[in-house]
Amino acid sequence: MGSAPAVLVIGGGVIGATAAWELASAGARVRLFDARRPGDGATRASAGVLAPYLEGHAASPLRELGRESLDLYDAFVARLSADSDRAIVYRRDGSLEVALTMAEAERLSAASAVLWRDGVEARWVPGAVIPDIEPNAAPDAPGALLIPMHGHVGVTSLTAAAVAGLRQHGGEVVEASGAIEVSRVPGGGVRVRSDAATWEADLAVLAAGSWSSRITVEAADPVPVRPIRGQLLQLAAAPGTVSHIVWGTAGYLVPWPDGSVLVGATVEDVGFDESATDEARLELLEMAAALVPALKHATLADVRVGLRPRGPDDLPIVGRSAAVPGLVYATAHYRSGVLLAPLTAQLVRRLVFDPSAATIPALDPARCGTL
Ligand code: GLY
């Protein structure tokens, strides 16, 4: 391999697109291809929540990786925005986890103490003070947990910027061409076959999300990811109805710069079915109105559906393949793809450019079989 490796990136979701841009900006010759169009898979249904301590009150490898990636976000967005000359929706104005019952309040106030002990700024907000922070939150809520470092990113704008940045660095994007097979090239290199063409390069990155399991990798087990459907609503509401990420036990709300509110999300094990359902719409509307009653008056603007790639232990699979030298996996990000995108892109760059670099042990593909 010369100093500018040729890399095929399979999958143009938030993980594939940001990794492709990162590689191209570091000097690789990158071709990104996607079975549809970049950003049209799970990425389009993401609310972009950046909140490692909402889903992780207790310490875990996922929470620590999420925090590490969150700490990269400011610089990542600034660099990508400048490089692509694109605006990226990005806010770090905190999350409010609202307790709707006394039992939830007790759990959250205990969690705030544990988070403080772990060095995380997590403020317990008594019910009477909630209106000062989130005026339309449920009036009877007994308390809430405010975590100021959390935020959200517009995932469509982030992914579009990554694709634009990739092109600025001479990268190529091939749409409507899904990979079918990855194999080794005798003598060195990787071959990727799609239904339309075959490409060869020094390296490949498999970042096809839920569809990773459908790509045959020579002499390897299928990637053990299964699709978990998430349905998300976009509500048109009066400006200022919601001003922070508002989180509850049954779902979450994300305020959007145009005044609309994203309401997420279902977690459904229904295979490769990307349809929206009435049942989910009703469930999400009810959950939204319980957290912020004024949302009863909002109108439904859009429903988005995505398939999250879930691995066997809910941790991503990122690292070199033992079966096909030159193949790097970057998949199985499940509910944390957007949060973990900067960390994953950085890790993929190291694995591509530095033959002595090792992956993060918790993400090693070897834990998932012969990969
Ligand atoms: N990370 C948010 C979700 O999966 O719904």
Residues whose N, C-alpha, C, O or C-beta is under 5 A from the ligand:
A	BS01	LIG	G230 G264 A265 R335 S336
